[in-house]
Amino acid sequence: MHVVATAGHVDHGKSTLVRALTGMEPDRLEEERRRGLTIELGYAWTALPSGERVAFVDVPGHERFLGTMLAGVGPVPAVMFVVAADEGWMPQSEEHLVALRTLGVRHGLLVVTRADLADPGPAAKDAGGRLTEAGLRTGPSGGAVETPAVSGRTGEGLDALCAALDRLVAALPAPDPEAPVRLWIDRAFSVRGSGTVVTGTLPAGRVEVGDELALDGERVRVRGLESLKERAESVTGVARVALNLRGRVAADRGHALVTPGAWTATGLADVRVTMAEGARGPLPGRLTAHIGSASVPCEVRPLGAEAARLRLARPLPLHLGDVLLLRDPGRGQGELRVLARATVLDVRPPELRRRGAARERARALAEASADAASLLRTHPLLRESELVAMGCPPPGRPVTADWHAGPGHWTGLLARLPEVVRRYAEAHPLEPGMPLEAARHELGLPDRRLVTALVRPPLTVADGRITTGRTAGLPAPVARAVRTLLDGLSETPFQAPEAGRLAELGLGPRELAAAVRAGALLRVADGVVLAPGADARAAAVLARLPQPFTVSQARSALGTSRRVAVPLLEHLDRRGFTERVDDVHRRSV
C-alpha cells in the first residue's frame, strides 16, 4: 500500500478529486458536506491500474485549518498538490507549499483541476515551476513534477492522473519493515464492545496483533488490526491502519504509539533552525511545533544564528534527525505562519548555567550532526539502549558491557586513572589499593565496570581494588617468577599455566599463596591462577556474547580450556559478574 496526502488552496477541488478517484466520500462530517468545505481529515482509497493500492489523506485547504492540514501531511511520504485552472496559484497554495518544503516532502504530483472551466496551461506552467523549484518530483530521476489536468465533474484526465500516480508510488523509497514503530494518531474513538480504536499512517516498521506498544509511557496491547477496513494480523509501513487497543488508553490526535524503548520521550530538544522560504527572523519566543500529527506549543530559546532550544508543552517521542515545523498561529491574515524547519540534534540537551554557555552550545551545534559520534561529544558516556532510543546506531564496539564512550573522553580517562590511583596510595599508604568505588566516584563514572575497563598495566584489579601490580614484599625469586608468569599471560590472559609450568617457575602452593596475598596474582581455583583483574576482563568479554551462553561458548570466546573456563565461570558467579540460568546456561549480570 501507498499513502498520499492532498494539498492546495481551499475550494480547488481536492475532495472532489479524491471522490472521483476512489468513489468514496472523504468528507466525514455532515457540516462538511453541507458547506462543501473540508474541516477535518478525510480518508479514502483505491486500486491503481498497476494493481497497487493507494490511500489518500484529504486535508482542509482553508487557512484556519492549517494545523489540521499539517497533521494529515506530517506522516505521509508523498503529496497530490491541487490547483484550480480557473483560479491558479492562491495564498493558501503558497502556504501549503512552504509547509511541504519545510517538512521535507519531496515526492508528489501537481494536479490542475477544473480543466473543463478554463485552459489548464497557464496554471500548470506557473504552479509547476513553483513546485519544481521547491524540490518536488514525481519520478526517481528528478526534473519537473508531473502535471496532469483533470475535471472531477466530467472525469476528463482521470486515467492520465491514475497513470501518473502509479509512476509516483513506484518511485517512493521503500520503508524499513524492521524500523521501530512510531504511529502518529490522527483519529481516536470508542467502539461499543471493543473499546478504544485509533487510526494513523504507519510510515515504517511492522504492527501485529498482540504487539505491546507504548502510549505516553503507558503500555497498551494491540487486540485488533485493520487496514483499509480489512482485518489483518500484521501490517508493514507505509499503510493506513486502525488499531483496537487494550490497556489504560487516553488517546487523542497528536499522540503516538511507539515501540517501547526505541524512542526518547522528551520535552526539551536542541535543534538546528532553517528559516522557511519568505520568513524572516528572529523567531518569536512562543510558537507551535508540528511533527507527525502532533501540534504542541513550545518556548523557543535562541542559542545562535541557526540554533535554538525548544521547550515543548508536553513530551514527544523523538529521534535525532527528526524534523519539526515551527508555526506562529497568531499571525494575521495574509502573513506567513510557517516560519522555520527545526532539525533535532539532541533530545537530552545539557543545562546552560554558566555565562556564555548558550554561545558555546551554539558553536557545538553548528558542528553537530544527527549521529552517535556527534552525540557522544556532548554526552561522553551512553548506554547502547540510550543510543537506540535516540535513533543512533551504536558506533563500533562498546568500551565495556553496553557502555559507549566518546573517544576523546575515554582517552582522557585512561590518562587520569594512574594519577588518581597514585594520589590515593599516597593518602592511604597502609591500604592494599584503591577501591573501585572510590575510583568511580573520583572519575565521575556511572558504573564500576567502566573503571575496570580503564585499568591497564602496570595497574591491576584484585579483590575490588586497583593496585599497582608491583611484587614488592615478595622474596626476589618469587617476584621474578610472578613477573615471568604475568608476561606469559599478557597476550593470552585466560590461558592459566599448567601445574608443570608453575613448578618449572618455582611457584609452589606457598609461593602462590604469598603472591595472591600481595595482589600480584588472582587465584580462581586450586592450581588455576591468572593476572589480577582477569575476572573483570573476562566478564566484559562474556557480556558481548549472545545471552545466555554455555561453558563451551564462554571457553571459545575467552580463548582458553575447559580446565580454566569452568572454575573461572564459578568464580564470576560468586563475584556477581554472571549468574546461572539453568544447568547449562549462564548470563551476564
N, C-alpha and C positions, 0 to 999 in steps of 0.2 A: 504494500500500500504506500501511497504518497499523500502528503498533505500540503495544500496550497491555500494561502490567505488572499482575500481581496484587499484592495486599497484604492483610494481615489476620493474625489470631491463628492459631497452629498448630492443625491438625485442625478447621478450619472449612470445609473442602471446596474449597479453591482449585484443587487439581489435579483433583479430581473434576469441578468445573465446567468447567475447560478441556477435559478429556477428553470431556465431554458435548457441548460446543460444537463441537469440531473432529473428534472421532472418532480423535484421535491420543493417544499416551501421552506426557505431558510428563516423567514421571519416567524418566530415562535409566539410572539405576544399579539393579542388581539389589537392593542393600540397601534402596534407597528403596521399591521395590515390595514387598519382603518385610516391611518395618516399617510401610509406609503413612505414611512420614514423608519429606517433601521435604528433601533436604540440599543439592543443587546446583541451579543454574538449569536450568529446562526450557523447551523451545520447541515451539510448535505453531501452526497457522494454519488459517483457514477463510475462506469467502466469505460475506458478509452478504447479506440479501435485496436490497439495492440493487445488488449486484454488486461492491461494494468489498471488497477483501481486507484482513483484519486478522490480524496475527501477535501471539501472546501470549508474554510472558516470564513464566514461572511461578516465583515466588520462595518460599524457605522461610519458614515462619512462626514457627519456634522461636526463642527469644531467643538461643540460642547461635549462630545463623546470621544475626544482624542485618547483619554485614558483607557476606555474600553477597546478602542482600536488597537492600542499598544498591547493590551492583554491578549488579543487574538493573534497578533503578528509575532509577538515575542518568541514563542517556542517553535515557530514554523520555519522551514528552510527555504521556502520559495513564495513568490507573490504574483498575483494576477492584477496588474495595475490598470484601472479603468478610467478612460477619459471620453467624454461625450463629443461626437463630431460637431454638434451644433453649438457647443459652448467652449470647447477647447480647454486649455490649461486654466485652472482656477486657484484661488488662495489655499483651499484645503488640499488640492493636488500637491502644491508646493510643500505644505507642512507634512503630509504623509511621506513625500519623497525624502525630505530632510530626516524624518524619523527612521525610514528604512536604511538610509545611508549611514546614519549614526549607529544603528543596531548592527550594521554589517551584513544585511541581507543582500546577496549578490546574484541570486538566480530568480528570473521572472520573465513575464510576458507583459507587453503593453497591448491592451485590447481597446480599440476605438469603437464605442457603442453608438447607437442611433445612426447607423450608416444609411438608413432609409430616410432620414430627415435632412442630412447635409452631406456635402462632399467630405469624406474622412481624410483626404490627403493633407490639408493644412494642419489639422490636429495631430495626425500621425507624425508628420515631419517635426513639428515643434516639440511634442511630448517625447517622441522617440529620441531626439537629440538630447533632451534633458536626462532621460533615464540612462542612455548610453554614457553620458558624461559622468553620471553618478556611479557607474560601475556595474549596472545591472546587465545581465547577459542571459541568453537562453540556452546556448549550446556550450560544449566544453572548450571550443576554440576562441571564445570571446567575440568581439565585434559588436555590431549593432544588435539591440534587442529586437526580437521578432515582434511584428505589429499587425496582427490580423484585425480586419474591420468586420463588425457584425451588427446585426439588428436582433435584439432579443424579442422584438414584437413579431417580425416576419420569419425569423430563423436564418436569414441571409448570413453566410460566413461561418456558421457554427461548425460545419465539417472541417474547414480550414483551422478553426480555433482548436478543435479536438486534436488534429494532427500536430499543431504547434505545442499543445500540452503534452502530447506523447514525447516530443523531442525535448521538452523542458524536463520532464521527470526522468528521462533516460540519462540526462546529463548531471543529475544531482549526485553528490558524493554519497557513497554507501555508508550508513551509520554502523557503529560497532555494536554488535549484539551482546558483547560481554561488558560493555561500559556500565558503570554504576547508574542506577535509575534515579532520575530527578523528574518527576511528573508534576508540572505546574497545574494546579486545579483551576479550571475556568468555569466550572459549574458544580454545585453541590446541592443535593436534595434528599429527601427521605421517601422510601417506598414502603408502604404498609406491608408488614410481614417480612421485609428484607432488611430494613434499616437504612443506613447511610449509603448513598451512591455518589461518586464523584466522577467527573469526566475531565479529559485533558488530552493534549497532544504529547505522545511519548516520542521524544526525539531520538533516543538511542537506548540500548540496553534491552532487557527482557523482563517481562512481568508474567508470573504464573499463578494459577490458583493455589492457594496455600502459602504463598510468599509472605514473609513478615517484612513490613516497611515501617519507616518512622515518619510521624507527622507531628511537627513541633515538639520533638523529643519523646513523644508517646509512641509505643509500639502498637501497630494495628496489623491485622491479617487480612489478606485478600480472600474473601469467601466466594466471590463470583467475578467473572470477567466477560465483557462483551466488547466487540469491535465492529462498528457499523451495524449495530443491532443484532449481531450474530454471536452466539455463545462461543467461547473459546477456552481452552485450558492454558494456553500460552500465547503471548503476543510479543513480537520484537518491533523496535522502532525502525522507521518512522510509522506511527499509527495513531488513529483516533481511538481512544479506549474509554470504557466506562467500568469502574471498579466498585463492587459491593464490598464494603469494609466491615470487619468485626473488631470491636475494641472501643475504648473510650475516645470517640471521634467528635471533634468540633471543627469540621472542615468548612472552608469558605474559599472563594476565589482569591488567588494570590498566595495561598499556602501551597506547600509542595510535599509530595510523598517521595521519600528518598530511601536508597539502600542504607541501612544502619551502618554507621562508622565510616561511610565513604564520602561524607561532606562535612564541612565545618560550618556550624550554625553560628553566625556572628552578627553583632550589631555595630561593629566598628571595622572599617576597611580603609587601607591606604590605596589610592588609585592614581593612575595617570590620566589627566584630563585632556581631551581633544575637543576644542570648540566646534560646534556644528556649523555647517555652511551658512553664512549670513549672520551668525550670532557673535556678539561682542562681549568681552569680559569687563570687569571681573564678575565672577559668579555671585549671585545673592547668597546670603547666609542660610536661607531655608529654601529647599527645593523638594521635588518628588522624584524618587529613584524608581525606575522601571526595569524589571528583568523577568523573563517568562511572562506569567500573568500577574505578577506582583506589582503593586503600586504602593510605595512606602515613603512617607515623609522623612526627610533627613536634614541634619545640620551639616553644613559644608565649612570646613576649616581649611582655607588655602595654606599650602606649605611652601609653594614656589610657583613659578610661571606655569608649569604643567603638572603640578602635583597637588593633591588635596587629601584630607582625611574626612570620610563620611561617617557620621554617627546616625545610624538608622533607628527609626522609631520602634522597630521590632527586629529580632534576628532573622536572617535569611540564610539558607544553605548555599554556600558559595565555594568556588574553586578559584585558584589563581588563573588569570586569563579570562574570567567571565567579564562580560560587557554589560554595564548598566547605562541606561539612558537617563539623563538629568533634565527635568522639565519644570518650568515655572507655571503652575496652573493659575496664578493670579494675574498674569499679564492681560492687557486689554485686547479688545477685538482688533485684528489686523497685525498684532505684534507676534513675532516668532516665539513660541513657547518651548520648543525643543532646543535646549541650549548646548548640551555637551554629551560626549561619549566618555564614560569613565571605565577604564580597564583595570581590573582588580590585580594588584601586585602584592598585597599582604592582607591576610584575613585575621592575623593576630598581631597588629602593629604595636611597637614598643611605646611606652609612655614618653611624653615630651615634657620633661620637668625643668631642665636647665635653660638658661638664657641662650638663645642661638640653636636650640635643639631642633626647631622646625626647619631652619635653613639647612642644617646637617642632614636631616631626614630627606629634604627635597633633593639634595645632591645625591644621596644614596638611591633614591627612587628614580632619578634621571638615568642611572646606570643599570637599574634593575630590569629583569625580565621575568616572565611567569614560569620559572622552572626551579627545581630543587637547589641547584648550585647557587642561584641568586638568593633564595630563601635562607640558605644556611650561612650567608654572610650577615644576615640580621639576627637569625635565631641559630647560634652556632652548634647547638645540640638538639636534635629532634628524633623522636622515635619513628620507626617506619610507619606505624599506624597514623601518626600525626601528618606525615608527608602525604600518605594516601588520602587522608581526609581533606587535605589542602589541594588535591588534584595534581600532585607532583610525583611521578615515579621516582623511587629512591635512586640516587646516583652511585652506582657501584656497590661494593660490599660495605656492611656496617663495620664500625670500629670494634664493637663488641655487642653480643646479643642482638637486639633490634635497634641499637643506637647508631645514628649517623651524625657525623661532625663536619663542620667547615674545616677544610684543610689547614688554613692559617691558624685557626683557633686550636686545632689539635696539635700542630707543631709547637705552638706556644706553651701548651700544657706539658708536652714532653720535655721542653726545656726547663719549665718551672719545677717539676716534681723533684729532681735531685736536690735542688736548693731548699725546697720545703722540708725534705727528709733530713738534710744536713742541719738545718736550724733546729728541728725538733730534737735531734740527737744531742746537740749542744745544750739545749734547755733541759733535757731529761737523760742525763748520762747513764743512769742505772737501769733504764728500760731497755729491753732487747730489740726494740724497733718502734716505728711509728704506726699506731693503729690505723687501719684502712679508713675507719670512720673519721678520724682526725684529719687525715689527708683529704678525704672527700669534702669535709667542711672547709678546709683551708683553700682548696681549689674552687670551691663553689659548684661542685658537681652534684647532679640529682641522683646518682646511682653508684654504689660502691664498685660495681663491675667495671665502670669506666676508669676508676683508679687502678684496678688490677691490670686493665688493658694498657695503661700507660707505663707500667713497670718494665724497664729494660736493664740488662746487665750494666754495671755491677749490682744494681738493686734487685732484690728478690722479695717474694711474698711467702711468709711462713706463719701459720697459726694466726691469721688475721692481722699480721703486722708486716710493714715494709722494712726490710733490713738491708744493710749494705752488701750482704753476701760475703763479707770477709771471714776468713777462717782463723782470725786472731783468737788466742786462748787454747787452740788445739796444739798438740805436740807437732813439731815440724814434719815428721814423716806422715802423720795423718793428714795434716793440712795439704801437703804436696799430693797425696793420693786423692784427696777430695777434689782438688783443682783439676787433676788429670781426668777424674770421673766426670766432672762438670763440663770440661772441654769436649769430651766424647758425646755428651748429651746436647750440646749446643745446636747441632744440625738435626738430630733425631731425638727430640725431647721426651718421647714417650717409650723409647726402647730401653727399658731398665736393664742394667748389666746383669748377666748370669752370675750364679754363685762362683763359678770358676774365675771369672774376671775380677770379682770382688776380692777373692783370695789372692789372685795374682797381684792386685794393688796393695795388699796388706790390710784390707778393711774387713776385719772380723766383727763379730757381734758387738764387742766392747767399743771398738773404734767407730762403728756405725752409730752406736748409741750416743757417743760423745758428739759426733758431727750433727746428729739430729737435734740434740740439746742446744748446740751452738747456733742452730738455724741455718747450717750450711747445707743440709740435705733434708728432703721430705721423705718420711717413711710412709709408704702406702700400705704395706703388709710386711710380715717377716720375710726378709730377703729381697724385697722389692723397694728400691729407693730411686727417687728422681730429684731433679733440681727443685729448689724452693719455688713455689708459685706455679709448678707444673699442673697442679689440680685446677687452679683458676683458668689457666690457658686451655686445658682440656675441656673445661665447661664451656668456654667460649666457642670452641670448635664444634662441640656437640649441639650447641644451641642453634647452629646453622643447618643441622640435618633436618629432613622432614620428620615431624613429630607424630607419634612416638617412634623410637628406634630400638633395634635389637643389639645384643652384645656384638654380633658379627658386624653390623653396620658401624658401631662405635669403634671396634678394632680396626676396621678398614679406614675410617676417617682419621684416626689417630696415628695410623701407620705403625702399629705395634702388634704384639702377640696376644693370644688369649691369656697366657700366664700373667701378663700385666693388665690387660683390659678388665678382667673380672674383678680383681681386688681394687683397681682404680675406680671402677663404677661403684663398688660398695663404699669406698671412701667418699666419693662425690655424693652418694645418698646420705651418708652421715653428716656431711658438711652442708647439706641443703641445696647443693647445686642441681641435683637430679632427684627424681622420685620414681618408684616403681608404678607401672600401670597395671601389670599383671605378671604372671610368671616369666614372660618372655620379653616384655617391652618396658622401656623407661621413657621419661620425657624430661626435658629441661625445665627448671623452675624459674 
